[in-house]
């Protein structure tokens, strides 16, 4: 992702969030490729719906 500033009528901004999802037994869950792909697809859907961009999606 490029290091871009977002612009609006009277402002210029850049917002970054760091999300950490802690779930019980996460090690076993994210060893299954099907679940990893599902989470990535959900994140990509969120990008389109909320006009945002994930820099990285990792496990």
CHARMM-style PDB file with segment names, atoms N, HN, CA, C and O in Angstrom:
ATOM      1  N   UNK     1       0.842  -1.178   0.000  1.00  0.00      PROA
ATOM      2  CA  UNK     1       0.000   0.000   0.000  1.00  0.00      PROA
ATOM      3  C   UNK     1       0.885   1.238   0.000  1.00  0.00      PROA
ATOM      4  O   UNK     1       1.872   1.315   0.731  1.00  0.00      PROA
ATOM      5  N   UNK     2       0.520   2.188  -0.819  1.00  0.00      PROA
ATOM      6  HN  UNK     2      -0.282   2.126  -1.413  1.00  0.00      PROA
ATOM      7  CA  UNK     2       1.281   3.421  -0.872  1.00  0.00      PROA
ATOM      8  C   UNK     2       1.010   4.253   0.369  1.00  0.00      PROA
ATOM      9  O   UNK     2       0.000   4.077   1.051  1.00  0.00      PROA
ATOM     10  N   UNK     3       1.916   5.145   0.641  1.00  0.00      PROA
ATOM     11  HN  UNK     3       2.737   5.288   0.088  1.00  0.00      PROA
ATOM     12  CA  UNK     3       1.791   6.022   1.795  1.00  0.00      PROA
ATOM     13  C   UNK     3       1.013   7.268   1.371  1.00  0.00      PROA
ATOM     14  O   UNK     3       1.603   8.326   1.152  1.00  0.00      PROA
ATOM     15  N   UNK     4      -0.320   7.141   1.254  1.00  0.00      PROA
ATOM     16  HN  UNK     4      -0.799   6.282   1.432  1.00  0.00      PROA
ATOM     17  CA  UNK     4      -1.158   8.201   0.720  1.00  0.00      PROA
ATOM     18  C   UNK     4      -1.869   8.965   1.821  1.00  0.00      PROA
ATOM     19  O   UNK     4      -2.171   8.423   2.885  1.00  0.00      PROA
ATOM     20  N   UNK     5      -2.128  10.226   1.547  1.00  0.00      PROA
ATOM     21  HN  UNK     5      -1.882  10.667   0.683  1.00  0.00      PROA
ATOM     22  CA  UNK     5      -2.976  11.032   2.410  1.00  0.00      PROA
ATOM     23  C   UNK     5      -4.358  11.080   1.781  1.00  0.00      PROA
ATOM     24  O   UNK     5      -4.487  11.182   0.561  1.00  0.00      PROA
ATOM     25  N   UNK     6      -5.382  11.008   2.606  1.00  0.00      PROA
ATOM     26  HN  UNK     6      -5.277  10.925   3.597  1.00  0.00      PROA
ATOM     27  CA  UNK     6      -6.746  11.127   2.115  1.00  0.00      PROA
ATOM     28  C   UNK     6      -7.165  12.577   2.239  1.00  0.00      PROA
ATOM     29  O   UNK     6      -6.813  13.254   3.205  1.00  0.00      PROA
ATOM     30  N   UNK     7      -7.915  13.050   1.263  1.00  0.00      PROA
ATOM     31  HN  UNK     7      -8.201  12.499   0.479  1.00  0.00      PROA
ATOM     32  CA  UNK     7      -8.295  14.454   1.238  1.00  0.00      PROA
ATOM     33  C   UNK     7      -9.809  14.583   1.212  1.00  0.00      PROA
ATOM     34  O   UNK     7     -10.516  13.786   0.595  1.00  0.00      PROA
ATOM     35  N   UNK     8     -10.276  15.601   1.896  1.00  0.00      PROA
ATOM     36  HN  UNK     8      -9.701  16.248   2.398  1.00  0.00      PROA
ATOM     37  CA  UNK     8     -11.684  15.944   1.920  1.00  0.00      PROA
ATOM     38  C   UNK     8     -11.784  17.454   1.752  1.00  0.00      PROA
ATOM     39  O   UNK     8     -10.774  18.114   1.509  1.00  0.00      PROA
ATOM     40  N   UNK     9     -12.984  18.012   1.877  1.00  0.00      PROA
ATOM     41  HN  UNK     9     -13.805  17.477   2.074  1.00  0.00      PROA
ATOM     42  CA  UNK     9     -13.197  19.436   1.610  1.00  0.00      PROA
ATOM     43  C   UNK     9     -12.261  20.336   2.416  1.00  0.00      PROA
ATOM     44  O   UNK     9     -11.640  21.235   1.848  1.00  0.00      PROA
ATOM     45  N   UNK    10     -12.148  20.116   3.708  1.00  0.00      PROA
ATOM     46  HN  UNK    10     -12.652  19.386   4.170  1.00  0.00      PROA
ATOM     47  CA  UNK    10     -11.358  21.003   4.558  1.00  0.00      PROA
ATOM     48  C   UNK    10     -10.346  20.254   5.407  1.00  0.00      PROA
ATOM     49  O   UNK    10      -9.954  20.723   6.475  1.00  0.00      PROA
ATOM     50  N   UNK    11      -9.927  19.102   4.935  1.00  0.00      PROA
ATOM     51  HN  UNK    11     -10.246  18.721   4.066  1.00  0.00      PROA
ATOM     52  CA  UNK    11      -8.989  18.339   5.753  1.00  0.00      PROA
ATOM     53  C   UNK    11      -8.143  17.407   4.892  1.00  0.00      PROA
ATOM     54  O   UNK    11      -8.534  17.008   3.796  1.00  0.00      PROA
ATOM     55  N   UNK    12      -7.000  17.083   5.414  1.00  0.00      PROA
ATOM     56  HN  UNK    12      -6.682  17.407   6.305  1.00  0.00      PROA
ATOM     57  CA  UNK    12      -6.110  16.079   4.847  1.00  0.00      PROA
ATOM     58  C   UNK    12      -5.737  15.167   5.998  1.00  0.00      PROA
ATOM     59  O   UNK    12      -5.336  15.638   7.062  1.00  0.00      PROA
ATOM     60  N   UNK    13      -5.868  13.850   5.792  1.00  0.00      PROA
ATOM     61  HN  UNK    13      -6.194  13.468   4.927  1.00  0.00      PROA
ATOM     62  CA  UNK    13      -5.659  12.955   6.914  1.00  0.00      PROA
ATOM     63  C   UNK    13      -5.160  11.593   6.463  1.00  0.00      PROA
ATOM     64  O   UNK    13      -5.252  11.211   5.296  1.00  0.00      PROA
ATOM     65  N   UNK    14      -4.634  10.891   7.435  1.00  0.00      PROA
ATOM     66  HN  UNK    14      -4.560  11.201   8.382  1.00  0.00      PROA
ATOM     67  CA  UNK    14      -4.202   9.510   7.243  1.00  0.00      PROA
ATOM     68  C   UNK    14      -4.477   8.791   8.553  1.00  0.00      PROA
ATOM     69  O   UNK    14      -3.932   9.153   9.596  1.00  0.00      PROA
ATOM     70  N   UNK    15      -5.307   7.794   8.498  1.00  0.00      PROA
ATOM     71  HN  UNK    15      -5.750   7.500   7.651  1.00  0.00      PROA
ATOM     72  CA  UNK    15      -5.681   7.055   9.700  1.00  0.00      PROA
ATOM     73  C   UNK    15      -5.189   5.623   9.553  1.00  0.00      PROA
ATOM     74  O   UNK    15      -5.401   4.986   8.521  1.00  0.00      PROA
ATOM     75  N   UNK    16      -4.536   5.127  10.585  1.00  0.00      PROA
ATOM     76  HN  UNK    16      -4.363   5.644  11.423  1.00  0.00      PROA
ATOM     77  CA  UNK    16      -4.104   3.727  10.608  1.00  0.00      PROA
ATOM     78  C   UNK    16      -4.641   3.073  11.870  1.00  0.00      PROA
ATOM     79  O   UNK    16      -4.587   3.649  12.957  1.00  0.00      PROA
ATOM     80  N   UNK    17      -5.156   1.872  11.713  1.00  0.00      PROA
ATOM     81  HN  UNK    17      -5.200   1.404  10.830  1.00  0.00      PROA
ATOM     82  CA  UNK    17      -5.634   1.078  12.834  1.00  0.00      PROA
ATOM     83  C   UNK    17      -4.855  -0.229  12.866  1.00  0.00      PROA
ATOM     84  O   UNK    17      -4.385  -0.710  11.835  1.00  0.00      PROA
ATOM     85  N   UNK    18      -4.727  -0.784  14.033  1.00  0.00      PROA
ATOM     86  HN  UNK    18      -5.109  -0.393  14.870  1.00  0.00      PROA
ATOM     87  CA  UNK    18      -4.080  -2.083  14.208  1.00  0.00      PROA
ATOM     88  C   UNK    18      -5.096  -2.984  14.903  1.00  0.00      PROA
ATOM     89  O   UNK    18      -5.373  -2.813  16.090  1.00  0.00      PROA
ATOM     90  N   UNK    19      -5.648  -3.941  14.163  1.00  0.00      PROA
ATOM     91  HN  UNK    19      -5.423  -4.079  13.199  1.00  0.00      PROA
ATOM     92  CA  UNK    19      -6.635  -4.859  14.721  1.00  0.00      PROA
ATOM     93  C   UNK    19      -5.958  -6.163  15.101  1.00  0.00      PROA
ATOM     94  O   UNK    19      -5.173  -6.715  14.329  1.00  0.00      PROA
ATOM     95  N   UNK    20      -6.261  -6.644  16.273  1.00  0.00      PROA
ATOM     96  HN  UNK    20      -6.898  -6.196  16.900  1.00  0.00      PROA
ATOM     97  CA  UNK    20      -5.779  -7.942  16.726  1.00  0.00      PROA
ATOM     98  C   UNK    20      -6.996  -8.713  17.203  1.00  0.00      PROA
ATOM     99  O   UNK    20      -7.689  -8.288  18.128  1.00  0.00      PROA
ATOM    100  N   UNK    21      -7.252  -9.846  16.569  1.00  0.00      PROA
ATOM    101  HN  UNK    21      -6.689 -10.191  15.817  1.00  0.00      PROA
ATOM    102  CA  UNK    21      -8.371 -10.684  16.960  1.00  0.00      PROA
ATOM    103  C   UNK    21      -7.833 -11.878  17.731  1.00  0.00      PROA
ATOM    104  O   UNK    21      -7.156 -12.736  17.163  1.00  0.00      PROA
ATOM    105  N   UNK    22      -8.126 -11.933  18.997  1.00  0.00      PROA
ATOM    106  HN  UNK    22      -8.676 -11.236  19.458  1.00  0.00      PROA
ATOM    107  CA  UNK    22      -7.680 -13.039  19.844  1.00  0.00      PROA
ATOM    108  C   UNK    22      -8.840 -14.001  20.026  1.00  0.00      PROA
ATOM    109  O   UNK    22      -9.875 -13.645  20.590  1.00  0.00      PROA
ATOM    110  N   UNK    23      -8.663 -15.202  19.552  1.00  0.00      PROA
ATOM    111  HN  UNK    23      -7.823 -15.492  19.093  1.00  0.00      PROA
ATOM    112  CA  UNK    23      -9.706 -16.207  19.703  1.00  0.00      PROA
ATOM    113  C   UNK    23      -9.114 -17.436  20.376  1.00  0.00      PROA
ATOM    114  O   UNK    23      -7.924 -17.725  20.253  1.00  0.00      PROA
ATOM    115  N   UNK    24      -9.958 -18.137  21.074  1.00  0.00      PROA
ATOM    116  HN  UNK    24     -10.925 -17.902  21.174  1.00  0.00      PROA
ATOM    117  CA  UNK    24      -9.516 -19.341  21.757  1.00  0.00      PROA
ATOM    118  C   UNK    24      -9.168 -20.404  20.711  1.00  0.00      PROA
ATOM    119  O   UNK    24      -9.879 -20.545  19.716  1.00  0.00      PROA
ATOM    120  N   UNK    25      -8.130 -21.117  20.917  1.00  0.00      PROA
ATOM    121  HN  UNK    25      -7.552 -21.002  21.725  1.00  0.00      PROA
ATOM    122  CA  UNK    25      -7.660 -22.174  20.020  1.00  0.00      PROA
ATOM    123  C   UNK    25      -7.293 -21.624  18.639  1.00  0.00      PROA
ATOM    124  O   UNK    25      -7.455 -22.329  17.643  1.00  0.00      PROA
ATOM    125  N   UNK    26      -6.806 -20.390  18.556  1.00  0.00      PROA
ATOM    126  HN  UNK    26      -6.674 -19.817  19.365  1.00  0.00      PROA
ATOM    127  CA  UNK    26      -6.499 -19.778  17.262  1.00  0.00      PROA
ATOM    128  C   UNK    26      -5.435 -20.547  16.488  1.00  0.00      PROA
ATOM    129  O   UNK    26      -5.441 -20.533  15.257  1.00  0.00      PROA
ATOM    130  N   UNK    27      -4.528 -21.213  17.184  1.00  0.00      PROA
ATOM    131  HN  UNK    27      -4.523 -21.225  18.184  1.00  0.00      PROA
ATOM    132  CA  UNK    27      -3.473 -21.947  16.490  1.00  0.00      PROA
ATOM    133  C   UNK    27      -4.076 -23.038  15.609  1.00  0.00      PROA
ATOM    134  O   UNK    27      -3.700 -23.186  14.447  1.00  0.00      PROA
ATOM    135  N   UNK    28      -4.999 -23.790  16.162  1.00  0.00      PROA
ATOM    136  HN  UNK    28      -5.304 -23.670  17.107  1.00  0.00      PROA
ATOM    137  CA  UNK    28      -5.612 -24.870  15.398  1.00  0.00      PROA
ATOM    138  C   UNK    28      -6.488 -24.335  14.269  1.00  0.00      PROA
ATOM    139  O   UNK    28      -6.529 -24.919  13.187  1.00  0.00      PROA
ATOM    140  N   UNK    29      -7.179 -23.239  14.512  1.00  0.00      PROA
ATOM    141  HN  UNK    29      -7.145 -22.764  15.392  1.00  0.00      PROA
ATOM    142  CA  UNK    29      -8.096 -22.693  13.520  1.00  0.00      PROA
ATOM    143  C   UNK    29      -7.359 -22.216  12.277  1.00  0.00      PROA
ATOM    144  O   UNK    29      -7.782 -22.508  11.159  1.00  0.00      PROA
ATOM    145  N   UNK    30      -6.270 -21.493  12.456  1.00  0.00      PROA
ATOM    146  HN  UNK    30      -5.927 -21.256  13.365  1.00  0.00      PROA
ATOM    147  CA  UNK    30      -5.590 -20.902  11.319  1.00  0.00      PROA
ATOM    148  C   UNK    30      -4.549 -21.818  10.687  1.00  0.00      PROA
ATOM    149  O   UNK    30      -3.765 -21.378   9.846  1.00  0.00      PROA
ATOM    150  N   UNK    31      -4.536 -23.072  11.079  1.00  0.00      PROA
ATOM    151  HN  UNK    31      -5.173 -23.429  11.762  1.00  0.00      PROA
ATOM    152  CA  UNK    31      -3.750 -24.064  10.354  1.00  0.00      PROA
ATOM    153  C   UNK    31      -4.551 -24.625   9.186  1.00  0.00      PROA
ATOM    154  O   UNK    31      -3.989 -25.262   8.295  1.00  0.00      PROA
ATOM    155  N   UNK    32      -5.859 -24.391   9.188  1.00  0.00      PROA
ATOM    156  HN  UNK    32      -6.315 -23.873   9.912  1.00  0.00      PROA
ATOM    157  CA  UNK    32      -6.739 -24.873   8.122  1.00  0.00      PROA
ATOM    158  C   UNK    32      -6.840 -23.784   7.055  1.00  0.00      PROA
ATOM    159  O   UNK    32      -7.317 -22.683   7.330  1.00  0.00      PROA
ATOM    160  N   UNK    33      -6.396 -24.089   5.856  1.00  0.00      PROA
ATOM    161  HN  UNK    33      -6.008 -24.983   5.633  1.00  0.00      PROA
ATOM    162  CA  UNK    33      -6.340 -23.106   4.764  1.00  0.00      PROA
ATOM    163  C   UNK    33      -7.716 -22.529   4.438  1.00  0.00      PROA
ATOM    164  O   UNK    33      -7.826 -21.363   4.058  1.00  0.00      PROA
ATOM    165  N   UNK    34      -8.754 -23.331   4.585  1.00  0.00      PROA
ATOM    166  HN  UNK    34      -8.665 -24.278   4.894  1.00  0.00      PROA
ATOM    167  CA  UNK    34     -10.117 -22.875   4.290  1.00  0.00      PROA
ATOM    168  C   UNK    34     -10.501 -21.688   5.170  1.00  0.00      PROA
ATOM    169  O   UNK    34     -11.111 -20.734   4.688  1.00  0.00      PROA
ATOM    170  N   UNK    35     -10.154 -21.737   6.438  1.00  0.00      PROA
ATOM    171  HN  UNK    35      -9.658 -22.512   6.830  1.00  0.00      PROA
ATOM    172  CA  UNK    35     -10.500 -20.656   7.359  1.00  0.00      PROA
ATOM    173  C   UNK    35      -9.653 -19.414   7.102  1.00  0.00      PROA
ATOM    174  O   UNK    35     -10.143 -18.290   7.204  1.00  0.00      PROA
ATOM    175  N   UNK    36      -8.403 -19.618   6.773  1.00  0.00      PROA
ATOM    176  HN  UNK    36      -8.005 -20.531   6.690  1.00  0.00      PROA
ATOM    177  CA  UNK    36      -7.517 -18.490   6.461  1.00  0.00      PROA
ATOM    178  C   UNK    36      -8.058 -17.737   5.248  1.00  0.00      PROA
ATOM    179  O   UNK    36      -8.127 -16.508   5.259  1.00  0.00      PROA
ATOM    180  N   UNK    37      -8.440 -18.465   4.211  1.00  0.00      PROA
ATOM    181  HN  UNK    37      -8.384 -19.464   4.202  1.00  0.00      PROA
ATOM    182  CA  UNK    37      -8.980 -17.831   3.009  1.00  0.00      PROA
ATOM    183  C   UNK    37     -10.296 -17.120   3.299  1.00  0.00      PROA
ATOM    184  O   UNK    37     -10.557 -16.055   2.739  1.00  0.00      PROA
ATOM    185  N   UNK    38     -11.122 -17.691   4.160  1.00  0.00      PROA
ATOM    186  HN  UNK    38     -10.910 -18.556   4.614  1.00  0.00      PROA
ATOM    187  CA  UNK    38     -12.394 -17.052   4.516  1.00  0.00      PROA
ATOM    188  C   UNK    38     -12.167 -15.717   5.206  1.00  0.00      PROA
ATOM    189  O   UNK    38     -12.846 -14.737   4.898  1.00  0.00      PROA
ATOM    190  N   UNK    39     -11.230 -15.667   6.127  1.00  0.00      PROA
ATOM    191  HN  UNK    39     -10.678 -16.463   6.377  1.00  0.00      PROA
ATOM    192  CA  UNK    39     -10.937 -14.415   6.833  1.00  0.00      PROA
ATOM    193  C   UNK    39     -10.387 -13.377   5.859  1.00  0.00      PROA
ATOM    194  O   UNK    39     -10.743 -12.202   5.944  1.00  0.00      PROA
ATOM    195  N   UNK    40      -9.531 -13.792   4.943  1.00  0.00      PROA
ATOM    196  HN  UNK    40      -9.242 -14.747   4.873  1.00  0.00      PROA
ATOM    197  CA  UNK    40      -8.986 -12.858   3.956  1.00  0.00      PROA
ATOM    198  C   UNK    40     -10.088 -12.311   3.053  1.00  0.00      PROA
ATOM    199  O   UNK    40     -10.089 -11.121   2.738  1.00  0.00      PROA
ATOM    200  N   UNK    41     -11.023 -13.158   2.635  1.00  0.00      PROA
ATOM    201  HN  UNK    41     -11.023 -14.125   2.891  1.00  0.00      PROA
ATOM    202  CA  UNK    41     -12.137 -12.711   1.797  1.00  0.00      PROA
ATOM    203  C   UNK    41     -13.023 -11.721   2.539  1.00  0.00      PROA
ATOM    204  O   UNK    41     -13.486 -10.742   1.954  1.00  0.00      PROA
ATOM    205  N   UNK    42     -13.260 -11.969   3.814  1.00  0.00      PROA
ATOM    206  HN  UNK    42     -12.884 -12.764   4.289  1.00  0.00      PROA
ATOM    207  CA  UNK    42     -14.057 -11.045   4.625  1.00  0.00      PROA
ATOM    208  C   UNK    42     -13.361  -9.691   4.710  1.00  0.00      PROA
ATOM    209  O   UNK    42     -14.008  -8.651   4.586  1.00  0.00      PROA
ATOM    210  N   UNK    43     -12.061  -9.700   4.919  1.00  0.00      PROA
ATOM    211  HN  UNK    43     -11.535 -10.544   5.020  1.00  0.00      PROA
ATOM    212  CA  UNK    43     -11.305  -8.443   5.000  1.00  0.00      PROA
ATOM    213  C   UNK    43     -11.351  -7.688   3.673  1.00  0.00      PROA
ATOM    214  O   UNK    43     -11.488  -6.464   3.661  1.00  0.00      PROA
ATOM    215  N   UNK    44     -11.239  -8.398   2.571  1.00  0.00      PROA
ATOM    216  HN  UNK    44     -11.128  -9.392   2.580  1.00  0.00      PROA
ATOM    217  CA  UNK    44     -11.308  -7.744   1.265  1.00  0.00      PROA
ATOM    218  C   UNK    44     -12.700  -7.169   1.015  1.00  0.00      PROA
ATOM    219  O   UNK    44     -12.835  -6.110   0.402  1.00  0.00      PROA
ATOM    220  N   UNK    45     -13.731  -7.862   1.487  1.00  0.00      PROA
ATOM    221  HN  UNK    45     -13.621  -8.722   1.985  1.00  0.00      PROA
ATOM    222  CA  UNK    45     -15.090  -7.333   1.393  1.00  0.00      PROA
ATOM    223  C   UNK    45     -15.263  -6.071   2.224  1.00  0.00      PROA
ATOM    224  O   UNK    45     -15.957  -5.140   1.816  1.00  0.00      PROA
ATOM    225  N   UNK    46     -14.629  -6.044   3.392  1.00  0.00      PROA
ATOM    226  HN  UNK    46     -14.065  -6.801   3.724  1.00  0.00      PROA
ATOM    227  CA  UNK    46     -14.679  -4.851   4.242  1.00  0.00      PROA
ATOM    228  C   UNK    46     -14.000  -3.667   3.557  1.00  0.00      PROA
ATOM    229  O   UNK    46     -14.445  -2.528   3.696  1.00  0.00      PROA
ATOM    230  N   UNK    47     -12.927  -3.935   2.822  1.00  0.00      PROA
ATOM    231  HN  UNK    47     -12.565  -4.861   2.710  1.00  0.00      PROA
ATOM    232  CA  UNK    47     -12.243  -2.857   2.101  1.00  0.00      PROA
ATOM    233  C   UNK    47     -13.182  -2.175   1.117  1.00  0.00      PROA
ATOM    234  O   UNK    47     -13.230  -0.947   1.042  1.00  0.00      PROA
ATOM    235  N   UNK    48     -13.920  -2.969   0.369  1.00  0.00      PROA
ATOM    236  HN  UNK    48     -13.881  -3.967   0.430  1.00  0.00      PROA
ATOM    237  CA  UNK    48     -14.840  -2.413  -0.625  1.00  0.00      PROA
ATOM    238  C   UNK    48     -16.011  -1.700   0.036  1.00  0.00      PROA
ATOM    239  O   UNK    48     -16.401  -0.611  -0.384  1.00  0.00      PROA
ATOM    240  N   UNK    49     -16.564  -2.313   1.061  1.00  0.00      PROA
ATOM    241  HN  UNK    49     -16.247  -3.198   1.402  1.00  0.00      PROA
ATOM    242  CA  UNK    49     -17.770  -1.770   1.691  1.00  0.00      PROA
ATOM    243  C   UNK    49     -17.503  -0.472   2.444  1.00  0.00      PROA
ATOM    244  O   UNK    49     -18.313   0.453   2.390  1.00  0.00      PROA
ATOM    245  N   UNK    50     -16.381  -0.397   3.141  1.00  0.00      PROA
ATOM    246  HN  UNK    50     -15.723  -1.149   3.185  1.00  0.00      PROA
ATOM    247  CA  UNK    50     -16.102   0.749   3.999  1.00  0.00      PROA
ATOM    248  C   UNK    50     -15.026   1.681   3.442  1.00  0.00      PROA
ATOM    249  O   UNK    50     -14.568   2.579   4.149  1.00  0.00      PROA
ATOM    250  N   UNK    51     -14.614   1.483   2.188  1.00  0.00      PROA
ATOM    251  HN  UNK    51     -14.986   0.753   1.614  1.00  0.00      PROA
ATOM    252  CA  UNK    51     -13.626   2.347   1.524  1.00  0.00      PROA
ATOM    253  C   UNK    51     -12.362   2.501   2.375  1.00  0.00      PROA
ATOM    254  O   UNK    51     -11.921   3.607   2.689  1.00  0.00      PROA
ATOM    255  N   UNK    52     -11.808   1.358   2.727  1.00  0.00      PROA
ATOM    256  HN  UNK    52     -12.166   0.460   2.471  1.00  0.00      PROA
ATOM    257  CA  UNK    52     -10.589   1.338   3.524  1.00  0.00      PROA
ATOM    258  C   UNK    52      -9.607   0.373   2.881  1.00  0.00      PROA
ATOM    259  O   UNK    52      -9.952  -0.309   1.916  1.00  0.00      PROA
ATOM    260  N   UNK    53      -8.405   0.308   3.394  1.00  0.00      PROA
ATOM    261  HN  UNK    53      -8.124   0.861   4.178  1.00  0.00      PROA
ATOM    262  CA  UNK    53      -7.385  -0.570   2.824  1.00  0.00      PROA
ATOM    263  C   UNK    53      -6.596  -1.237   3.936  1.00  0.00      PROA
ATOM    264  O   UNK    53      -6.063  -0.560   4.815  1.00  0.00      PROA
ATOM    265  N   UNK    54      -6.519  -2.564   3.902  1.00  0.00      PROA
ATOM    266  HN  UNK    54      -6.952  -3.114   3.188  1.00  0.00      PROA
ATOM    267  CA  UNK    54      -5.676  -3.312   4.824  1.00  0.00      PROA
ATOM    268  C   UNK    54      -4.259  -3.320   4.263  1.00  0.00      PROA
ATOM    269  O   UNK    54      -4.057  -3.649   3.094  1.00  0.00      PROA
ATOM    270  N   UNK    55      -3.290  -2.966   5.074  1.00  0.00      PROA
ATOM    271  HN  UNK    55      -3.454  -2.699   6.023  1.00  0.00      PROA
ATOM    272  CA  UNK    55      -1.897  -3.040   4.624  1.00  0.00      PROA
ATOM    273  C   UNK    55      -1.445  -4.486   4.560  1.00  0.00      PROA
ATOM    274  O   UNK    55      -0.865  -4.918   3.564  1.00  0.00      PROA
ATOM    275  N   UNK    56      -1.706  -5.230   5.617  1.00  0.00      PROA
ATOM    276  HN  UNK    56      -2.176  -4.879   6.426  1.00  0.00      PROA
ATOM    277  CA  UNK    56      -1.340  -6.644   5.650  1.00  0.00      PROA
ATOM    278  C   UNK    56      -2.445  -7.430   6.329  1.00  0.00      PROA
ATOM    279  O   UNK    56      -3.148  -6.925   7.204  1.00  0.00      PROA
ATOM    280  N   UNK    57      -2.579  -8.662   5.910  1.00  0.00      PROA
ATOM    281  HN  UNK    57      -2.008  -9.072   5.199  1.00  0.00      PROA
ATOM    282  CA  UNK    57      -3.475  -9.608   6.565  1.00  0.00      PROA
ATOM    283  C   UNK    57      -2.629 -10.844   6.806  1.00  0.00      PROA
ATOM    284  O   UNK    57      -2.300 -11.563   5.863  1.00  0.00      PROA
ATOM    285  N   UNK    58      -2.278 -11.094   8.038  1.00  0.00      PROA
ATOM    286  HN  UNK    58      -2.545 -10.510   8.804  1.00  0.00      PROA
ATOM    287  CA  UNK    58      -1.379 -12.202   8.318  1.00  0.00      PROA
ATOM    288  C   UNK    58      -1.816 -13.001   9.525  1.00  0.00      PROA
ATOM    289  O   UNK    58      -2.617 -12.547  10.343  1.00  0.00      PROA
ATOM    290  N   UNK    59      -1.270 -14.202   9.617  1.00  0.00      PROA
ATOM    291  HN  UNK    59      -0.620 -14.571   8.952  1.00  0.00      PROA
ATOM    292  CA  UNK    59      -1.610 -15.092  10.719  1.00  0.00      PROA
ATOM    293  C   UNK    59      -0.349 -15.669  11.305  1.00  0.00      PROA
ATOM    294  OT1 UNK    59      -0.410 -16.451  12.254  1.00  0.00      PROA
TER     295      UNK     59
END
